[in-house]
Amino acid sequence: MRRLFLASAAVAAALVLAGCSASSGSSSAPSQPSEMTAPDQGTRSDGSTTEGGVAADGSIAADQSVITTGWITVTVDDPTAATDAAIDLVESLDGRIDSRSQQAGSDNQRASAQLTIRVPADDVDAAVDGLKELGTVESVQLSSSDVTLQVRDLDAQIAALQASVDRLLALVDDAATTADLIELETALSDRQGQLDSLTSQKQYLADQIDYSTITLDLQQKGALPSNVPGDFWSGLATGWASLTAALSGFVVVVGVLIPWLLPLAVIAAVIVLIVVLTHRKKTPTPPTPPAPPTA
């Protein structure tokens, strides 16, 4: 009995220590100002200063984690051909196309195409320069976001949870009773779920850091054709077309209403008949006048 009590106490103490280590790992990461805030502004090994992960000369410090995004709008003669050229450029930089959409031209809009481009972070400038050569550049916007603190915080939490999982796995092999085994497996499942979630976040963040995102908007050159009539005959043709469209619409409306009008007419006729019969029953019959006396 004493051995069972000591084994249960050891399992409970291990669970408490595992939970404390996981929580301390997630809370202690951002509480180290000397390590966490130093990368935002400081001095690099070559003597140049850094601020927000970007050095004074525009380069990014080696120990910084930066997500770069960009938006480019270009007018081109042929959006389809420009799209193919953009894809070739991205493939030459070992990048990829995450999404692609194209719209054909019509009387009301010009042809266009939109691409979401992912290129290695080191090749962003080369990609932007190549995309500018597709046509006339209307707008270019690049922005960078320093996520170094977020990356280090995730690393600290993942390390703490991994250590907790390893300790719980060791305790599962030494569980003395079924109750202890169930309790350990429940705690292990919870820790493993948290670890998998943080690992997925870290992988997504790493992909955003390694591959910058550029949204490319390709618009066809030229003004939209005017639909305003320019002379008498074009005005007459436009008026006739509008009259024909109005008549066609009226015929369609009549065709839609006919199936509804027939049952409504029957219902109305029944209601009128009932009202007439009721009115006749309520109206008193005038008395027959007496016959005049005969002489």
C-alpha positions as CSV (number, residue, x, y, z in Angstrom):
1,M,0.0,0.0,0.0
2,R,2.8,2.4,0.8
3,R,4.5,1.6,-2.5
4,L,1.3,2.4,-4.4
5,F,1.0,5.7,-2.6
6,L,4.6,6.6,-3.3
7,A,4.1,5.7,-7.0
8,S,1.0,7.9,-7.3
9,A,2.7,10.8,-5.6
10,A,5.6,10.5,-8.0
11,V,3.3,10.5,-11.1
12,A,1.4,13.6,-9.7
13,A,4.7,15.4,-9.1
14,A,5.9,14.6,-12.6
15,L,2.7,16.0,-14.1
16,V,3.0,19.2,-12.1
17,L,6.6,19.7,-13.1
18,A,5.7,19.0,-16.8
19,G,2.9,21.6,-16.7
20,C,5.1,24.1,-15.0
21,S,7.9,23.7,-17.5
22,A,5.5,24.1,-20.5
23,S,4.0,27.2,-19.0
24,S,7.3,28.7,-18.0
25,G,8.7,28.0,-21.5
26,S,5.9,30.0,-23.1
27,S,6.0,32.9,-20.7
28,S,9.7,33.2,-20.2
29,A,10.5,33.8,-23.9
30,P,9.2,37.3,-24.2
31,S,10.5,38.3,-20.7
32,Q,14.1,38.5,-21.7
33,P,14.6,42.1,-22.9
34,S,18.3,41.7,-23.3
35,E,17.8,39.0,-26.0
36,M,14.5,39.8,-27.5
37,T,14.6,43.6,-28.0
38,A,18.2,43.8,-29.0
39,P,17.6,42.8,-32.7
40,D,15.2,45.7,-33.2
41,Q,17.9,48.3,-33.0
42,G,21.7,47.7,-32.6
43,T,25.0,47.3,-34.3
44,R,25.9,44.7,-36.8
45,S,29.3,43.0,-37.0
46,D,30.4,45.3,-39.8
47,G,29.6,48.4,-37.7
48,S,26.3,49.4,-39.5
49,T,23.2,50.0,-37.4
50,T,20.0,48.0,-37.7
51,E,16.4,49.1,-36.9
52,G,13.3,46.8,-37.2
53,G,15.4,44.1,-38.8
54,V,16.6,46.4,-41.6
55,A,20.1,47.9,-41.7
56,A,20.9,51.5,-42.6
57,D,21.9,50.4,-46.2
58,G,18.5,48.6,-46.7
59,S,19.8,45.1,-46.1
60,I,18.3,42.7,-43.6
61,A,20.4,41.5,-40.6
62,A,21.3,37.8,-40.8
63,D,19.6,36.9,-37.5
64,Q,16.3,38.7,-38.3
65,S,13.1,37.1,-39.5
66,V,11.2,39.4,-41.9
67,I,8.1,38.9,-44.0
68,T,8.1,40.9,-47.2
69,T,4.9,41.5,-49.3
70,G,4.4,43.6,-52.4
71,W,1.7,44.8,-54.8
72,I,2.4,45.7,-58.4
73,T,-0.1,47.1,-61.0
74,V,1.1,47.0,-64.7
75,T,-0.8,47.9,-67.9
76,V,0.1,45.7,-70.8
77,D,-1.0,45.1,-74.4
78,D,-2.0,41.5,-73.9
79,P,-2.6,40.3,-70.3
80,T,-2.5,36.6,-71.4
81,A,1.0,37.0,-72.9
82,A,2.2,39.1,-69.9
83,T,0.9,36.4,-67.5
84,D,2.9,33.7,-69.3
85,A,6.0,36.0,-69.2
86,A,5.5,36.5,-65.4
87,I,5.2,32.8,-64.8
88,D,8.4,32.2,-66.7
89,L,10.2,34.8,-64.6
90,V,9.0,33.3,-61.4
91,E,10.0,29.8,-62.4
92,S,13.5,31.1,-63.3
93,L,13.8,32.5,-59.7
94,D,12.7,29.1,-58.2
95,G,9.4,30.6,-57.1
96,R,5.8,29.5,-57.5
97,I,2.4,30.8,-58.4
98,D,-0.1,30.4,-55.5
99,S,-3.1,31.7,-57.4
100,R,-4.0,32.9,-60.9
101,S,-7.2,34.4,-62.4
102,Q,-7.9,35.9,-65.8
103,Q,-10.8,37.9,-67.2
104,A,-11.6,38.3,-70.9
105,G,-12.3,41.7,-72.3
106,S,-15.8,42.8,-73.1
107,D,-17.7,46.0,-74.1
108,N,-17.8,47.1,-70.4
109,Q,-14.4,46.1,-69.2
110,R,-10.8,45.5,-70.4
111,A,-9.1,42.2,-70.2
112,S,-7.1,41.6,-67.0
113,A,-5.2,39.1,-64.9
114,Q,-4.2,38.7,-61.3
115,L,-1.4,36.5,-59.9
116,T,-0.2,35.8,-56.4
117,I,3.5,35.2,-56.8
118,R,5.8,33.6,-54.2
119,V,9.6,34.1,-54.7
120,P,12.6,33.5,-52.4
121,A,13.1,36.5,-50.1
122,D,16.5,37.1,-51.5
123,D,15.1,37.5,-55.0
124,V,12.4,40.0,-54.3
125,D,14.2,42.9,-56.0
126,A,15.0,40.8,-59.1
127,A,11.3,39.7,-59.3
128,V,10.1,43.3,-59.0
129,D,12.5,44.5,-61.7
130,G,11.5,41.8,-64.0
131,L,7.7,42.4,-63.5
132,K,8.2,46.1,-64.2
133,E,9.4,45.2,-67.7
134,L,6.1,43.6,-68.6
135,G,4.5,46.9,-69.5
136,T,3.8,50.4,-68.0
137,V,4.0,50.4,-64.2
138,E,1.1,52.1,-62.5
139,S,1.9,51.4,-58.9
140,V,4.4,49.5,-56.8
141,Q,4.3,48.9,-53.1
142,L,6.6,46.8,-50.9
143,S,6.3,46.4,-47.2
144,S,8.3,44.4,-44.6
145,S,7.2,43.1,-41.2
146,D,9.8,42.0,-38.6
147,V,8.6,38.8,-36.9
148,T,11.8,37.9,-35.1
149,L,10.2,38.0,-31.6
150,Q,7.3,35.8,-32.7
151,V,9.7,33.2,-34.2
152,R,11.8,33.1,-31.0
153,D,8.7,32.9,-28.8
154,L,7.4,29.9,-30.9
155,D,10.8,28.2,-30.7
156,A,10.9,28.6,-26.9
157,Q,7.3,27.2,-26.5
158,I,8.1,24.3,-28.9
159,A,11.2,23.4,-27.0
160,A,9.4,23.4,-23.6
161,L,6.5,21.3,-24.9
162,Q,8.9,18.9,-26.6
163,A,10.7,18.4,-23.3
164,S,7.4,17.9,-21.5
165,V,6.3,15.3,-24.0
166,D,9.6,13.4,-23.7
167,R,9.2,13.3,-19.9
168,L,5.6,12.1,-20.1
169,L,6.7,9.3,-22.5
170,A,9.3,8.2,-20.1
171,L,6.7,8.1,-17.3
172,V,4.2,6.1,-19.3
173,D,6.6,3.2,-19.6
174,D,7.0,3.2,-15.8
175,A,3.3,3.6,-14.9
176,A,2.4,1.4,-11.9
177,T,-1.4,1.3,-12.2
178,T,-4.0,1.6,-14.9
179,A,-5.3,4.9,-13.4
180,D,-1.8,6.4,-13.5
181,L,-1.4,5.2,-17.1
182,I,-4.7,6.8,-18.2
183,E,-3.8,10.1,-16.4
184,L,-0.4,10.2,-18.1
185,E,-1.8,9.4,-21.5
186,T,-4.4,12.2,-21.1
187,A,-1.7,14.7,-20.2
188,L,0.5,13.4,-23.0
189,S,-2.3,13.8,-25.6
190,D,-2.9,17.4,-24.5
191,R,0.8,18.3,-24.7
192,Q,1.2,16.6,-28.1
193,G,-1.8,18.5,-29.4
194,Q,-0.3,21.8,-28.3
195,L,3.0,20.9,-29.7
196,D,1.5,20.0,-33.1
197,S,-0.4,23.3,-33.3
198,L,2.7,25.3,-32.5
199,T,4.8,23.3,-35.0
200,S,2.2,24.1,-37.7
201,Q,2.4,27.8,-36.9
202,K,6.1,27.7,-37.1
203,Q,6.1,26.0,-40.5
204,Y,3.6,28.5,-41.9
205,L,5.6,31.4,-40.5
206,A,8.8,30.0,-41.9
207,D,7.2,29.7,-45.4
208,Q,6.1,33.3,-45.2
209,I,9.7,34.4,-44.3
210,D,11.4,32.2,-46.9
211,Y,9.1,33.1,-49.7
212,S,7.9,36.7,-50.2
213,T,4.4,37.3,-51.6
214,I,3.9,39.6,-54.5
215,T,0.4,40.4,-55.9
216,L,0.5,41.2,-59.6
217,D,-2.4,43.0,-61.3
218,L,-2.2,43.1,-65.1
219,Q,-4.6,45.5,-66.9
220,Q,-5.0,45.8,-70.7
221,K,-4.1,49.2,-72.2
222,G,-6.6,51.4,-74.0
223,A,-9.9,53.1,-73.2
224,L,-13.2,51.3,-73.0
225,P,-15.3,51.7,-76.2
226,S,-18.1,54.3,-75.9
227,N,-21.7,53.0,-76.2
228,V,-23.2,56.5,-76.8
229,P,-24.7,56.8,-80.3
230,G,-22.7,59.2,-82.5
231,D,-25.3,59.9,-85.3
232,F,-29.0,59.7,-86.2
233,W,-28.8,56.1,-87.6
234,S,-26.9,54.8,-84.6
235,G,-29.3,56.5,-82.3
236,L,-32.3,54.9,-84.3
237,A,-30.6,51.5,-84.0
238,T,-30.1,51.9,-80.3
239,G,-33.7,53.0,-79.8
240,W,-35.0,50.1,-81.8
241,A,-32.8,47.7,-79.8
242,S,-34.1,49.1,-76.5
243,L,-37.7,48.9,-77.7
244,T,-37.2,45.3,-78.8
245,A,-35.6,44.5,-75.4
246,A,-38.5,46.1,-73.6
247,L,-41.1,44.2,-75.6
248,S,-39.2,40.9,-75.0
249,G,-39.2,41.6,-71.3
250,F,-42.9,42.4,-71.3
251,V,-43.7,39.1,-73.1
252,V,-41.6,37.2,-70.5
253,V,-43.5,38.9,-67.7
254,V,-46.8,38.0,-69.2
255,G,-45.7,34.4,-69.7
256,V,-44.7,34.2,-66.0
257,L,-48.0,35.7,-64.8
258,I,-50.4,33.5,-66.9
259,P,-50.0,30.4,-64.8
260,W,-50.9,32.6,-61.7
261,L,-53.8,34.5,-63.3
262,L,-55.8,31.4,-64.2
263,P,-56.2,30.0,-60.6
264,L,-56.6,33.5,-59.3
265,A,-59.5,34.0,-61.7
266,V,-61.2,30.8,-60.6
267,I,-60.8,31.7,-57.0
268,A,-62.3,35.2,-57.6
269,A,-65.3,33.7,-59.5
270,V,-66.1,31.4,-56.6
271,I,-65.9,34.3,-54.1
272,V,-68.2,36.4,-56.3
273,L,-70.7,33.5,-56.6
274,I,-70.7,33.0,-52.8
275,V,-71.3,36.7,-52.2
276,V,-74.2,36.8,-54.7
277,L,-75.9,33.7,-53.2
278,T,-75.5,35.0,-49.7
279,H,-77.0,38.4,-50.7
280,R,-80.0,36.7,-52.3
281,K,-80.8,34.7,-49.2
282,K,-80.8,37.8,-47.0
283,T,-83.0,39.9,-49.3
284,P,-86.7,39.5,-48.2
285,T,-89.2,38.6,-51.0
286,P,-91.8,41.5,-51.3
287,P,-95.4,40.4,-50.5
288,T,-97.7,39.8,-53.4
289,P,-100.3,42.6,-53.7
290,P,-104.0,41.5,-53.3
291,A,-106.0,41.0,-56.4
292,P,-108.5,43.9,-57.1
293,P,-112.2,43.1,-56.3
294,T,-114.3,42.1,-59.2
295,A,-117.5,44.0,-60.0
